[in-house]
Amino acid sequence: MDFLPAAAANEASFLAYRSRTAPIKATMQRVEGLPKQLCVFQIKGSRYWQVRIFSNGRYIAQSLKSTSVTDAFELAKDFYARLVAEGRVSEAASRQEAMPKLSKLANQMRLHDLIQLVLGAEQQKVARDEIKLTSYHIARVRLEGFIFDFFKTKPLAQINTETIESFVNFLTAKKLTTTTIQGYLVPLRRLLQLCIRQRALSQMPLFPNLKAQPASRGAFTLTEYKKILRCSKELRGQTFDEWNGKRPWITTKYHIMPIEMNWLIRFMVYTFIRPGDIRQLKNQHIEIVRGEFHYLRITSPEIKRHNAPCVSLAPAVSLFERLLAYNASKGFGKPSDYVFFPAESNRALVLDVCGWLFNWILNTLQIKQGPHGISRSLYSLRHTSITFRLIYGGGIDLLTLAKNARTSVEMIEKFYASTLSAEMNVALLHSRRR
């Protein structure tokens, strides 16, 4: 006759749970894709699932605040990813398994936090005067714009070369130029470097090599320049009313072509200044020098990391004197007053107005587009100024021209001299043997 073994009298005592926070062994489960040291489990003292991992000689545990085991698995991945990012998980544990995927919301929040850290570092560079505030604003627009929009749905731990190439294609579909796309890759690289330091990414992916073709803003020929000066005089006092149903965005008082526009065009060609100098150039930045050569010594505020003074051509002297007299008749002309449109306190608006007025002239002459389809703008006058010196400057060396124009020899060769080698040597081409 078979007898069943009797239960021990003290079995119930030994089966009792030692603590309300001790894991219930029957509920302990590993999460696929995470190290074996991590598991989710339940305890007697809570209805919520718990998670813990053994690292650096101790357990790190947390309540997942969920009664669903499926949700517990996803929350455990977020828990592990956060520990890795904070450096609280040992390298040995981190290397055993691939980086986990964050949930969509957690991935988006993590990306946002990383972007803010990058921007914080950029602000520190501004404070140290390593970069200009404008550079910070550009980086912020790019990081919080297209970069965030694209990568918020991409698991940070899985960003690779193919992801970067997809991002480039994403920007290309937005009709951005190669130069602009290259500008987006700079803050993106800083973001991914931070991801590696925060252990949200294992290694830096390869970035594609993008080759941007040099695209100058298109200089004007001498014939076109004469037409521009003539047209700026003919349009003086005329009102622009060809809006074609579009709402005017320029203030009404600037719908009339001002007399200063002709002077501004000539001044830019005589002095090599950039359009950005127009809005901040004051009388105190200009000194008239008379001697063997008559010229203006212009010490304009720093722009593009250039702050050295430049020298104008001789015709700029009389032009500046005329500007001073005109502004004085309007109640301006003090050293602290602006050279162009001194009555306008909104200097950003001045640059917009000048660009719009210049486009009015170009569209009237139908020369807005250059012979190679390059769109011209107010910046083309600086291009024209340097080009004229290369052609008619009597053999001026590039270093002297580059320093006076507050640029580099490389930029001169890349955007100016490379397209003018034939015309610069026209005298040699037309010479005859004697």
Phi and psi in degrees as a GROMACS rama.xvg file:
@    title "Ramachandran Plot"
@    xaxis  label "Phi"
@    yaxis  label "Psi"
@TYPE xy
-79.7373  136.928  ASP-2
-116.437  133.921  PHE-3
-81.1398  139.465  LEU-4
-67.3347  140.736  PRO-5
-79.646  146.395  ALA-6
-69.7268  143.792  ALA-7
-64.6067  146.345  ALA-8
-66.4992  -29.5222  ALA-9
-103.198  15.4073  ASN-10
-63.4955  -39.8266  GLU-11
-61.8921  -33.2259  ALA-12
-70.054  -40.2276  SER-13
-75.8237  -23.2247  PHE-14
-82.9298  -12.6357  LEU-15
-65.311  143.776  ALA-16
-71.2237  136.831  TYR-17
-71.0544  -29.7966  ARG-18
-152.601  153.747  SER-19
-68.2976  -19.5847  ARG-20
-102.501  -0.363145  THR-21
-73.1432  138.817  ALA-22
-61.0819  140.472  PRO-23
-83.6746  109.852  ILE-24
-55.8163  -34.7478  LYS-25
-67.001  -17.8808  ALA-26
-100.226  -6.73156  THR-27
-68.342  126.836  MET-28
-138.332  141.653  GLN-29
-85.4381  156.942  ARG-30
-107.766  126.336  VAL-31
-60.4529  132.522  GLU-32
92.4285  -6.5608  GLY-33
-111.068  160.203  LEU-34
-57.6532  152.91  PRO-35
-69.4467  -16.3129  LYS-36
-72.3731  -10.1243  GLN-37
-105.339  139.474  LEU-38
-152.794  158.722  CYS-39
-107.921  151.68  VAL-40
-162.851  173.524  PHE-41
-117.782  157.31  GLN-42
-126.215  163.575  ILE-43
-71.0925  -28.9224  LYS-44
-87.2929  4.86058  GLY-45
-151.38  148.327  SER-46
-86.7971  -6.7056  ARG-47
-88.8364  153.194  TYR-48
-73.7069  147.601  TRP-49
-116.647  162.445  GLN-50
-137.181  145.877  VAL-51
-151.782  158.221  ARG-52
-143.617  141.718  ILE-53
-94.3311  117.571  PHE-54
-149.124  138.914  SER-55
54.562  38.0345  ASN-56
81.8614  10.6837  GLY-57
-152.516  165.906  ARG-58
-91.6694  141.018  TYR-59
-116.814  117.429  ILE-60
-127.037  159.723  ALA-61
-161.928  146.572  GLN-62
-79.1626  136.931  SER-63
-91.1602  -3.38752  LEU-64
54.1468  37.1104  LYS-65
-145.866  143.294  SER-66
-97.4938  -3.38646  THR-67
-95.4805  127.617  SER-68
-68.636  -31.1255  VAL-69
-65.2092  -46.1302  THR-70
-64.5383  -34.6439  ASP-71
-61.1438  -39.1991  ALA-72
-62.0758  -43.2101  PHE-73
-69.1271  -40.9554  GLU-74
-66.7382  -31.8769  LEU-75
-65.8249  -35.4156  ALA-76
-64.573  -41.6746  LYS-77
-63.4978  -40.4774  ASP-78
-60.4217  -45.9411  PHE-79
-67.7499  -42.5554  TYR-80
-61.8762  -37.743  ALA-81
-66.3337  -41.0498  ARG-82
-63.7905  -39.2055  LEU-83
-64.5606  -43.8076  VAL-84
-63.2118  -35.2614  ALA-85
-85.1112  -4.22136  GLU-86
75.2614  19.8033  GLY-87
-90.1081  -8.71326  ARG-88
-103.09  134.84  VAL-89
-64.0045  155.162  SER-90
-60.5165  -37.3112  GLU-91
-60.7844  -42.5516  ALA-92
-68.9096  -36.5012  ALA-93
-68.013  -33.5039  SER-94
-81.0039  -14.1836  ARG-95
-70.4012  -31.6029  GLN-96
-132.113  162.492  GLU-97
-67.6645  159.213  ALA-98
-60.7727  136.775  MET-99
-77.9217  159.315  PRO-100
-89.9677  133.033  LYS-101
-78.3098  155.846  LEU-102
-65.9128  163.747  SER-103
-58.3732  -46.2527  LYS-104
-66.8788  -43.2177  LEU-105
-65.6603  -37.2828  ALA-106
-63.2335  -42.8344  ASN-107
-65.2585  -42.6916  GLN-108
-67.4999  -39.2457  MET-109
-64.6191  -42.0781  ARG-110
-62.2188  -42.3366  LEU-111
-60.4166  -43.8198  HIS-112
-64.2374  -40.0685  ASP-113
-65.6967  -40.132  LEU-114
-61.9253  -40.6998  ILE-115
-65.3667  -33.7929  GLN-116
-66.7567  -41.3029  LEU-117
-62.6933  -43.9305  VAL-118
-66.1158  -34.4774  LEU-119
-62.2838  -40.6797  GLY-120
-65.5687  -36.6956  ALA-121
-67.0669  -36.633  GLU-122
-63.8318  -36.3012  GLN-123
-65.0532  -34.8532  GLN-124
-65.6594  -37.343  LYS-125
-63.6358  -43.172  VAL-126
-62.8919  -32.1456  ALA-127
-88.7247  2.72755  ARG-128
62.586  29.4405  ASP-129
-81.0491  -32.0518  GLU-130
-134.606  162.974  ILE-131
-86.4956  158.723  LYS-132
-60.3947  -33.0865  LEU-133
-60.3622  -39.6434  THR-134
-63.4697  -38.2118  SER-135
-63.2872  -44.7004  TYR-136
-62.7147  -38.7934  HIS-137
-63.7888  -45.654  ILE-138
-61.2842  -39.1134  ALA-139
-65.4486  -44.7723  ARG-140
-60.2968  -40.4786  VAL-141
-73.9452  -41.83  ARG-142
-68.6207  -44.2118  LEU-143
-83.7761  -6.66797  GLU-144
-98.613  -108.385  GLY-145
-63.1195  -35.6875  PHE-146
-63.9863  -46.9106  ILE-147
-66.491  -42.6139  PHE-148
-58.734  -37.8469  ASP-149
-80.5697  -45.3189  PHE-150
-87.85  -6.92405  PHE-151
-66.9754  -21.5863  LYS-152
-101.177  2.65984  THR-153
-104.203  124.387  LYS-154
-56.8875  125.615  PRO-155
-59.2066  -39.1352  LEU-156
-69.4901  -14.0856  ALA-157
-110.12  11.5719  GLN-158
-68.9361  126.123  ILE-159
-138.516  -169.912  ASN-160
-60.8031  -39.3075  THR-161
-63.3593  -35.1119  GLU-162
-64.9696  -42.5985  THR-163
-64.1028  -41.6258  ILE-164
-64.0894  -37.1473  GLU-165
-64.837  -36.9865  SER-166
-65.5017  -40.5783  PHE-167
-61.5917  -42.4632  VAL-168
-64.505  -35.575  ASN-169
-61.6156  -43.7079  PHE-170
-70.032  -35.2776  LEU-171
-63.3668  -39.1061  THR-172
-65.4009  -22.7506  ALA-173
-81.3907  4.03429  LYS-174
64.4431  36.3182  LYS-175
-86.6788  146.727  LEU-176
-73.9285  164.414  THR-177
-60.577  -39.7879  THR-178
-62.0014  -41.7859  THR-179
-67.2205  -39.4216  THR-180
-62.5011  -41.8756  ILE-181
-59.0975  -36.5413  GLN-182
-64.9243  -32.0127  GLY-183
-72.8234  -31.1937  TYR-184
-71.3831  -22.8834  LEU-185
-65.6655  -55.9461  VAL-186
-67.1037  -28.2369  PRO-187
-64.0104  -41.0228  LEU-188
-62.9929  -38.9322  ARG-189
-65.0029  -38.3177  ARG-190
-63.4174  -44.5327  LEU-191
-70.0242  -33.1676  LEU-192
-62.5594  -38.5259  GLN-193
-66.8473  -38.6481  LEU-194
-58.3955  -38.8697  CYS-195
-68.2695  -43.3762  ILE-196
-64.0666  -33.2422  ARG-197
-86.5336  0.800201  GLN-198
62.9989  27.933  ARG-199
-89.8292  -9.69003  ALA-200
-142.916  138.413  LEU-201
-80.3573  -37.1535  SER-202
-152.519  157.627  GLN-203
-77.207  124.478  MET-204
-73.3393  159.288  PRO-205
-74.565  140.539  LEU-206
-101.599  141.379  PHE-207
-68.8489  149.253  PRO-208
-86.8667  116.336  ASN-209
-107.105  130.335  LEU-210
-110.274  109.844  LYS-211
-90.8046  128.494  ALA-212
-75.0938  134.882  GLN-213
-56.0655  125.255  PRO-214
-128.91  92.8245  ALA-215
-73.1886  166.543  SER-216
-85.3669  7.46612  ARG-217
78.7067  104.664  GLY-218
-77.0497  162.755  ALA-219
-97.683  145.788  PHE-220
-74.0243  168.283  THR-221
-61.5919  -38.0794  LEU-222
-64.4594  -44.5609  THR-223
-64.4392  -39.0264  GLU-224
-62.4461  -41.4381  TYR-225
-63.3722  -39.2072  LYS-226
-64.0649  -39.3428  LYS-227
-63.3501  -44.5048  ILE-228
-63.8138  -41.4831  LEU-229
-65.5152  -42.6061  ARG-230
-67.4922  -37.9409  CYS-231
-63.9187  -28.9564  SER-232
-77.3566  -40.5049  LYS-233
-66.7539  -30.0232  GLU-234
-85.6049  -4.43342  LEU-235
-56.1926  130.037  ARG-236
80.9497  -8.25783  GLY-237
-83.1486  149.84  GLN-238
-102.325  133.692  THR-239
-84.4517  122.626  PHE-240
-134  15.7467  ASP-241
-94.3681  61.5921  GLU-242
-82.1576  -16.7918  TRP-243
53.1814  45.8406  ASN-244
82.3488  -7.0111  GLY-245
-84.0967  147.855  LYS-246
-75.5599  126.551  ARG-247
-63.3844  128.273  PRO-248
-103.283  -9.27557  TRP-249
-90.9983  137.584  ILE-250
-53.6417  143.146  THR-251
-54.2406  -37.55  THR-252
-66.7247  -15.8123  LYS-253
-101.228  10.3766  TYR-254
-74.7365  -11.4452  HIS-255
-103.003  132.937  ILE-256
-67.1158  117.896  MET-257
-81.4146  159.081  PRO-258
-66.4644  -27.8194  ILE-259
-67.2268  -18.7019  GLU-260
-63.5482  -41.2602  MET-261
-62.555  -40.8153  ASN-262
-67.346  -39.2951  TRP-263
-63.0282  -42.8655  LEU-264
-60.6998  -47.1847  ILE-265
-66.9703  -39.8106  ARG-266
-61.1453  -41.9307  PHE-267
-64.0277  -39.3719  MET-268
-71.9386  -33.3233  VAL-269
-78.3122  -19.8073  TYR-270
-119.528  -7.28225  THR-271
68.5495  11.9302  PHE-272
-72.3847  158.322  ILE-273
-86.7646  159.049  ARG-274
-56.9303  -34.1546  PRO-275
-62.3727  -24.6084  GLY-276
-69.9146  -25.2015  ASP-277
-60.3793  -43.0456  ILE-278
-73.9803  -19.5341  ARG-279
-119.239  -0.989772  GLN-280
-76.726  122.969  LEU-281
-113.467  164.098  LYS-282
-59.3098  -33.7134  ASN-283
-68.7234  -14.1723  GLN-284
-85.3891  -4.71138  HIS-285
-120.852  131.864  ILE-286
-124.024  130.093  GLU-287
-85.3348  125.392  ILE-288
-114.808  125.737  VAL-289
-121.563  138.74  ARG-290
175.307  -137.266  GLY-291
-60.9863  -34.9129  GLU-292
-123.382  139.972  PHE-293
-99.9122  128.696  HIS-294
-161.911  170.294  TYR-295
-102.876  131.784  LEU-296
-97.6713  112.168  ARG-297
-106.749  116.885  ILE-298
-114.043  74.3597  THR-299
-77.7947  161.607  SER-300
-56.8055  156.126  PRO-301
-60.0257  135.453  GLU-302
-143.957  132.17  ILE-303
53.4508  39.7718  LYS-304
66.2226  18.4308  ARG-305
-113.848  127.696  HIS-306
-135.118  8.55335  ASN-307
-74.2593  148.039  ALA-308
-69.164  155.021  PRO-309
-125.87  161.822  CYS-310
-113.477  135.135  VAL-311
-90.936  173.109  SER-312
-80.3077  162.083  LEU-313
-58.2536  -40.8691  ALA-314
-61.0785  -17.5879  PRO-315
-68.7772  -23.5196  ALA-316
-64.6272  -54.8945  VAL-317
-65.0296  -32.9451  SER-318
-66.0371  -42.1531  LEU-319
-66.2732  -38.5948  PHE-320
-63.1223  -38.0727  GLU-321
-66.0103  -40.6454  ARG-322
-62.1178  -43.062  LEU-323
-59.8318  -44.7141  LEU-324
-65.1424  -40.7102  ALA-325
-65.7164  -45.86  TYR-326
-66.2679  -34.7165  ASN-327
-64.545  -35.1754  ALA-328
-67.0979  -19.9809  SER-329
-96.7589  5.23417  LYS-330
93.084  10.71  GLY-331
-117.881  -168.302  PHE-332
112.389  0.0565077  GLY-333
-72.3828  160.225  LYS-334
-55.1376  -33.0125  PRO-335
-85.2733  -2.58056  SER-336
-82.9538  152.908  ASP-337
-75.3846  152.283  TYR-338
-72.4405  -44.6973  VAL-339
-112.254  133.314  PHE-340
48.9867  56.6761  PHE-341
-64.9602  -20.2411  PRO-342
-75.3049  -16.1778  ALA-343
-90.2177  114.036  GLU-344
-77.8299  -27.0861  SER-345
-83.3088  94.4476  ASN-346
-72.8188  -25.75  ARG-347
-65.3271  -36.7521  ALA-348
-65.0742  -34.5608  LEU-349
-58.2193  -45.3145  VAL-350
-65.7085  -40.1149  LEU-351
-63.2625  -42.7868  ASP-352
-64.5891  -45.0585  VAL-353
-61.5745  -41.3699  CYS-354
-63.6474  -40.4302  GLY-355
-68.2658  -41.6493  TRP-356
-63.7409  -39.1722  LEU-357
-67.4496  -38.2513  PHE-358
-64.2377  -33.9052  ASN-359
-58.5156  -44.3901  TRP-360
-65.6297  -46.563  ILE-361
-63.4982  -42.4552  LEU-362
-67.4756  -34.1409  ASN-363
-63.6169  -39.4418  THR-364
-85.1987  -7.26618  LEU-365
59.3492  42.3047  GLN-366
-126.06  24.3758  ILE-367
-60.7569  -37.8395  LYS-368
-96.3542  134.832  GLN-369
-77.2867  178.798  GLY-370
-63.8691  -22.1444  PRO-371
-104.6  17.724  HIS-372
81.2582  7.56263  GLY-373
-79.4113  128.835  ILE-374
-75.399  132.381  SER-375
-95.3342  153.768  ARG-376
-146.8  -172.042  SER-377
-60.6822  -30.2873  LEU-378
-65.0201  -22.7743  TYR-379
-63.6953  -20.8642  SER-380
-69.5872  -35.6369  LEU-381
-66.705  -41.7919  ARG-382
-59.6464  -41.9536  HIS-383
-64.4937  -42.1216  THR-384
-58.6508  -47.8575  SER-385
-68.2839  -39.3628  ILE-386
-62.9044  -43.4455  THR-387
-60.6359  -38.053  PHE-388
-67.0516  -35.5478  ARG-389
-67.6062  -35.8058  LEU-390
-83.9536  -45.5796  ILE-391
-111.297  10.4206  TYR-392
-85.0825  9.72355  GLY-393
64.9531  43.9903  GLY-394
75.4178  31.6938  GLY-395
-62.8213  137.949  ILE-396
-80.7177  151.997  ASP-397
-65.786  -33.5174  LEU-398
-64.9708  -44.5962  LEU-399
-62.5056  -44.7875  THR-400
-64.5186  -42.1304  LEU-401
-64.2396  -44.2078  ALA-402
-64.9923  -40.84  LYS-403
-70.3527  -32.4431  ASN-404
-85.59  2.39955  ALA-405
55.4835  54.6651  ARG-406
-145.629  -165.65  THR-407
-115.019  158.199  SER-408
-60.8483  -36.9444  VAL-409
-58.9288  -43.0023  GLU-410
-67.093  -38.4032  MET-411
-60.6446  -47.4022  ILE-412
-68.564  -36.3071  GLU-413
-74.578  -40.1936  LYS-414
-110.166  -15.5994  PHE-415
-121.029  -63.8767  TYR-416
-65.7236  -31.2336  ALA-417
-63.1559  -25.3087  SER-418
-99.2042  0.412452  THR-419
-125.446  13.0917  LEU-420
-58.9951  -38.3273  SER-421
-69.8684  -46.8927  ALA-422
-71.6259  -28.3893  GLU-423
-66.1968  -28.2049  MET-424
-108.627  29.6477  ASN-425
-61.533  -32.5231  VAL-426
-63.3696  -38.5373  ALA-427
-69.546  -38.6643  LEU-428
-65.5753  -30.8804  LEU-429
-95.3672  -0.468805  HIS-430
-73.0335  158.76  SER-431
-125.727  154.952  ARG-432
-71.2927  143.702  ARG-433
